[in-house]
Amino acid sequence: MEDPRHRSLLGLPGVPAQAVLGFLAQLTQQVAPIGTVLVVQGASGSLTLAGVTAAAFAMGAGMGRPVQGRLMDRRGSRPVLLVTALVHVSALVALVAAAGDRLWWAVVALAWVAGAGLPPVSVSMRIEWGRRVPDEGRTAAYSLVYLVQELAMLVGPLAFGVVIALTTTSLGLALVAVAAGAGTLGFTRALRAEARGSERGRGRVFADRRMPVLLAVVLLLGGTLGALQVGVPALAAARHVPAATGVLVAALSVGGIMGAAAYGARSWQSRAGVRLVALMLALGAVLAPLALVESWPVFWMVLFGGGLALNPALTTSSLLVDEFAPGAQAEAFGWVSTAIGVGGALGSGVAGVTGERLGASAPFLAASGLALAGAALATVLLRRDSTR
């Protein structure tokens, strides 16, 4: 973050505190799905059930985001963040207890509730920071949003790995959930008053016919993430080293951090749609070899390479939201989060089933295939120049 664009953004009042507290608030974004997979698989012995639980979490997050976005438009970010923090943390703690009692229907239901209550921290960041910078600064602002998110996704699994190595998986998940809840409360207090949304017309989100295509591309990108979230802990468990999950997931996060920093550090002349196609294609090509990799160091490096393309792809999708829904970004970002959540559910479910039937390496082929399908679909954005 030595780039002048990032320094300029961090120099704005309130932004440094929001970045730090937003980092803490987002610790469960990666730990929650991974932790539920390990908790449920450990208690039940079923990877399919673990995949269904992770899918329920992702589905809940996807369904909750548009509702949260509408409420943010009407009430502002603060009350939404406060309520969702309480719901999210309570549901995760209750899930741990239900898994211990083998109440599997309750586990799946609580995973959905925890996902639906996932606080919209990154959406709040995108809205506030996007409003406070000129158009040419949006790439750096959105890159910083994903940079903070990836730092949380890096540190969270690492801390989770340390805790479960010393204690238990269930205790680790509960502790990280409580820490994230405290971070959300602090982040809420750090928001500026003008972070409140305006009364925007809901219909404008889809006034541009390319917006549904973009959401489909983002759905496939979310599917890639969902498949990895199941595939990585499942492979670590299959090789009898579940504590390695945090280190492996950290590779994706480290790559994402470096990718976000580099992507936001330069001015791009190519169209955002062209960059999205290239980034999705690169992501699918990089992940494909994971199904054949046996060496842990090589596996780590390949995941790192995937992270380099992943965050720039997410940043580019946010830039396209600005282009396709300029008057309705709050709700539009909610729909993007929904697409990621639904895609994550799809990817988690596919990974769980294929992993159980075809082996622990199969989820990585699913992740690669979803990314390549997203690249193919993103080419439609290049052909459709008529926006209304």
N, C-alpha and C positions, 0 to 999 in steps of 0.2 A: 504494500500500500504506500509506496514511496512516490507514486505517480502524482503529478500536480493536480489532476482531476480529483483523485481521492482525497488529497490533502485539503483542497478547496471545500469539498463536501463536509469533511470532518471538522472544518473550521466554523460551520454554521452552528448557532446556539442550539443546544439540546441534542444534536446528532451524536456526539461521542457517547453520552449517557444512554441514549436509545440503542446504540450499537452494542454496548457492553451488556446492558440488561436484556436486550433482544437475543443476544447469544445465549444467555442463561435460560431464558424463557423457552428456547427451541431445543433444549437438550433431548426432550422425549421424541422429537420428530423421527429420529433414527432408532433410538433405544426402544421405544414402545413397540414397533412392529417386530424388531429383532428379539426383544425380551419376551413378547408373547409367544413367538415361535419356540423359543427355548423352554419357557415355562410349561407350555401346553404339551410339547413333544416329550419333555422330561416326565411329566405327570401321566400322560396317556400312552406314550410310545408310538403315537400315530403322526406321521408327517402330514398326512392329508388333513387331519383335524387341525394341526398347527397352521397349515396353509389357509384353511377356511377361516380361522380366527384372525390371521393377519389380513385376509381379504375383507373381513367384516370391519376391521379397524379402518382400512383404506376406504371402504365404501361409506362408512360413517363420516369420515373427513370430507369426502367428495360431496355428499348430500348436504352437509352442514354449511359449506362455504357460501353458496348463493343466499341462503337465509341470513347468515351472518353479514354478508355484504349489504343486503337490503336494510337490515337493522342498523348497520353502521351509517348508511346514508340518512336514516331518519333520526337516530339517537346519538350518533358519534361513536368513536372507537372505544372509549373508556368503559362504558357499561357492558358492552359486548365482551371485551377482554376479561373483565372481572367475573362475569357469570361463567364464561367458558373455562376459565382457569379452575374454578371450583368443580365444575362438572368433570373435566378431564382428569384431574388428580384423583378425585373420589372414585371414578370408574376404574382407573388403573389399580388402585389399592384394593378395591373390591374384587377385581378380576383375579388378583393374586390369591385372595382368600378363597374364591370359588374354585380355582384350579386345585388348591390343596384339598378341597372337599369333593373333587371330581364331579362338580355340577357343570357339565359341559354345555348345556343349553344356556346357562347363565354366563359362562365364560364368553361364548360367542356374542351374546346380547351386550355384555359389558364392554367387549372390544368395540362394538359398533358405537355405543354411547361415548366411549373414550375418544374415538375418532371424530364423532360429531361435535364433541366439545373441545377439539384441538384449537387452542386460541389462535386467532388470525394475526399473528405477530408480523410475519413477512408481508402480508397484504397491507397492514397498517404502515409498515416501513415504505413500501413502494408508493403508496398514496401520498404520504407526507413528504418523502424525499423527492418524489417526482414533481410535486408542486413547487418545491423550493429551488429548483435548478432550471436553467434554460433548456430548450429542446436538445441542444448539442451536448448537454451534460447528462442526458438520460441514460446513455449506455453505461457511463461510470457509476451513476446512482443505482441502477438496477443490478449492475455487477457487484456493487458493494452489498446490496441486500443479500444476494446469493453467497457472497463471500462470508458474511456473518453467519448465514445459515449453515454453510459448509463447515465453518469452524466449530459450530455446535454439534454438527453431525460427526466431526472428527473426535472432539474431546468426549462427547457423550458415550459412544461405544467403548473408547479406551478406558474411561472411568468405570463404565459398566463391567468391562472385562476384568479390571482389577478387583472390583467388589465381589463378583461372582467367584473369582479365584480364591478369595479370602473367606467368603461366607457362602451365600446361596444365590441362585438366580432370582428367586422370588424377592429376597430382601434387596438385591441390587435394583430391580425394577421399581420397587416402592420408593427407595431413597432418591433415585433420579427423578421420579415423578414429583416428589415433594420439592426438590430443588428447582425444577422447572416452574412449578406453581409460584414459588417465591419470586423467581425472576419475572414472571408475567405481571405480578402485582407491582413490582418496581418499574417495569417498562410502562405500565399504564400511567403511573404518576409522572413519568418523564415526557409523555406526549404533550405537544403544544396544543393550545386551544383551537388553533385553526386546522387541526387534524380532523375535525368533524367533516363528515361528508355533506354534500348538498343534495337537494331534492332533484334527482335526475329521473328522466323517463326510462322505464325499464325496456321499452321497445327499441331504444337506440342501440342497445348492446348488439343486436343482430341486424341492424339496418344495412350493414355491409355484408354482402353474401359470402365473403371470404372468411368471416368469423367462424361459422360452423366448421369449415375445413380446418382452420387453425386449431380449433378445439379437438378435432379428431386426431390431428398430428400430436398434440400435447397428450391426448389419451394414450397413444402408443408409446410416447416417451415415458409416461407414468407407468405403463406396463413393463417397460424395461427395468425401471427402478423396483417395481414390485417383485419381479422375477429374481432380481439380485438379492433383495431383502430376505427372500426365502432360501435361495440357492446357497448363499454364503454361509449362514449358520448351519444349514443342513449338511453341507459338505464338511464343515469343521466337526460337527457331531459324528458324521459317518467315519471320520478318521480318528475319532476318540480324543479330540482336542477342542472342546467347545469354547474354551477361553481364548482361542485364536480368532474367534469371530470379530472381536473388537479391532484387532490389528489388521485383519483383512478389509473390514469395512473402512478403516482409516485410510487405506490406500485410495479408495474411491473419493474420500473427502479431501485428502491432500491434493490429489489431481484436480478436484473441483476448485479448491482454494487457488491453486496456481493458475488454472484456466480462467477463473473469474477475474483475478488480478490482471493477467495479461490481456484479456479481452477488453476490459474497461480502460486499459492504459493507452489505447491507440484510437485514432479516428479511422473509421471504416468507410471506404468509398463505394463498396458493393452494396446492393440492395439487401435489406434484412431477409427477404424471402430466399434469396440465393444462398446466403450464409446459413440459413436454417437447414436447407437441403444438404449442404456440404457437411454440416456438423452432425446431423442424424446419420448420414452415410458413414462418416468416420467412426461414430460411436458403435454402429452395428458391426463394422469390419474389425474393430479392435476387440470387441467382446467375444467374437466367434471362437477364437482359439482356447478360451477358458475351458471348454469341454474336454480338451485334450491335455491340458497342463497338469503335471504331477508335482512339480517342484513348487514349494511354498514361495520362495523369493520371486520366481517367474510369475506365479499367480498374482502376487502383490503388484508387480510391475505392470501387468496387463490391466488390472483394475485401476491402477493409477492413470494409465493411458485413457481408459474410459472416462474417468473423472475430468480429464483435460477438455473433452468435448461436451460433457454433460452440462456443466453450468453455463457455458456460452450459449448452448441451445436453449436453456431456460431463459436466459437474459434476452435472447433474440425473440422468443415468443412474447415476452413482455413488451418489447419495442413494437412488435406487430399489433399488440392490443392497442397501444397508443395510436397507431395508424388506422386500425379498423373501427375502433370505438372511442374516438377522441372525447366525446361528451359523456361517457358512461364508464370511466375506468374502474370505479370501485366495484360495481356489479360485474363488470367484465373480468376483472382479476379474480373475483369469486368463482366465476364459471371456469376460468383456467385452472384454479385449484380443484374444482370439482372434476374436471377432466383428468387431472393428475391422480386424484383419489380413486376415481372409477378405473382408470388405467392400472393403478397400483393393485386394486382388487383383482382385476383381470389377470395381471401378471403373477400375483401371488397365488391365485387359484390354479392357474396353468402350471406354475412351477411346482406347487405341491403335488399335483396329480402326476405330472411327468417325472418328477423326482422319485416318487414312490414306485412307479411302474418301470421306469427306464434307467434308474440309477441317479446318484447324487450329482452327476455332471450335466444331466439333461436340462435343468433350469437355465443354464447359461446359453444353451442353444436357443431356448425360448426368448431370453433377453435380447440376443443378437437379432433374431428374426423380427421381433417387434420393432426394434430400432430401424432396421432396413425397410420395413413396411411403412414406417413413419417418413423416411426419406422419400420413398416413392410417392406417397400421398402429398407431401409438401410441394412437389413439383406443380401440383394443381394451382397453388398460390401464385406461381410465376405466370401461368397462362391466363388467369382471370384478372384482367386489368380493370374491368368495369366494376366499380365499388358500390354502386347503389342499385 
